[in-house]
Amino acid sequence: MFERLEPVIPDPILGLMAAFRADPDPRKVDLGVGVYRDDRGETPVLESVRRAERELLARQSTKSYVGSAGNPAFNEAIERLVLGDEHEARLTARVRTVQAPGGCGALRLGAELIRTASPDSLVHVSTPTWANHSPLLSGSGLRLERYPYFDPTTGGVQFGAMTAALERLPPRAVVLLQASCHNPTGADLSPAQWRELLALVKRRQLLPFIDMAYQGLGDGVVEDAYGVRLFCTELSEVLCAVSCSKNFGLYRERTGALHVVNETPAGAGATFSQLVRIARGIWSMPPDHGAAIVHGILADAPLRTAWAEEVVAMRQRIQGLRQEVVKQLREHCPQRDFGFIATQRGMFSFLGIDTAQVRELRARHHVYMTDDSRMNIAGLRQENLEYFARATAQVLAG
Ligand SMILES: Cc1ncc(COP(=O)(O)O)c(C=O)c1O
């Protein structure tokens, strides 16, 4: 049966990781993989996670199944974190939450729900968007289209072109948005733009599907949820896929959730039952460990405070690096303006060099980023900021 299968070309990021590992040069800089790194270049287990994990191990009395909707205590805790305790959709029972294996699982679950409700739906994603959106969403059978988003000349959002394109969509078209820390561009919508977009979405009767993978790493836990909270209050239907990989550092524990807002509590109940059915048919039940840790943190005031401080530290490190790398680049490449890096948010930015220059940066200077020049800012360290800026200057000089 399998003899006719062609091998799949591996994801270029895997090749980049392997090349970085194999590079013996001590100056090498890894800006490729999208995980948070501290100033030692490590992705540590958060201290709040360690404490919650110890308490969990001490008190857990069973490993029995959790159910297809996941851990209800986690679902409630993450719903409160994303929407806020007193959110209208929570108080009126218009929102339901299902736990999923990471943000990826939540995105796929949402896509399967859309496919169930409306098989011919088109999902409109930003240009560019996170590379995995395409396989995750189209894998469920939905077709993807693009809308303009990133303006490489300013490093910001091409809001006029974006809204003009969305204005032309038919009712019920699905629009994938990112809540904050847009991957791969770092260009986010401002609160005023979220409000303008809300009016458009209402007028055109579009279905927003919001991907929230970096709550807390942009401007703050509350600030990063601005668009999600606004849309979920003002609209009768919204999907929101949440990941705990980055803000809780739980990457491999596969922890996430899908929130679905409906017009009525009865509609929410029906949707929830469909989500449970879909989850049952894909992964049956989500892994519990990460979700139990997140619940343990959010339900315990001292642990929650400790976690919030760790999120602040991650955010401040990223923002500090953004400022400092701009300063270094200004010094070493004065002919070019990299100021946009400091105004963007989250871990990613495009350096804005071409593929040949990216490859030269890799070959001559051991600086690794994807061919489109997307770099993980958190991969920089105090000790190599200047090295990175000098290397960039040499590559730009040709
Ligand atoms: C934009 C975006 N969405 C979703 C995810 C999903 O992450 P995970 O499935 O690891 O929770 C990521 C992870 O990199 C991401 O960057």
PDBQT file of the ligand as one rigid body, heavy atoms in Angstrom, charges set to zero:
ROOT
HETATM    1  C1  LIG A 401       0.485  32.108  15.397  1.00  0.00    +0.000 C 
HETATM    2  C2  LIG A 401       0.519  30.810  16.117  1.00  0.00    +0.000 A 
HETATM    3  N1  LIG A 401      -0.624  30.160  16.333  1.00  0.00    +0.000 NA
HETATM    4  C3  LIG A 401      -0.660  28.997  16.977  1.00  0.00    +0.000 A 
HETATM    5  C4  LIG A 401       0.484  28.398  17.447  1.00  0.00    +0.000 A 
HETATM    6  C5  LIG A 401       0.282  27.083  18.121  1.00  0.00    +0.000 C 
HETATM    7  O1  LIG A 401       1.133  26.658  19.046  1.00  0.00    +0.000 OA
HETATM    8  P1  LIG A 401       1.001  25.305  19.832  1.00  0.00    +0.000 P 
HETATM    9  O2  LIG A 401       0.216  24.339  19.033  1.00  0.00    +0.000 OA
HETATM   10  O3  LIG A 401       2.405  24.873  20.052  1.00  0.00    +0.000 OA
HETATM   11  O4  LIG A 401       0.299  25.637  21.119  1.00  0.00    +0.000 OA
HETATM   12  C6  LIG A 401       1.721  29.033  17.236  1.00  0.00    +0.000 A 
HETATM   13  C7  LIG A 401       2.975  28.437  17.672  1.00  0.00    +0.000 C 
HETATM   14  O5  LIG A 401       4.053  28.769  17.268  1.00  0.00    +0.000 OA
HETATM   15  C8  LIG A 401       1.728  30.276  16.558  1.00  0.00    +0.000 A 
HETATM   16  O6  LIG A 401       2.861  30.950  16.325  1.00  0.00    +0.000 OA
ENDROOT
TORSDOF 0
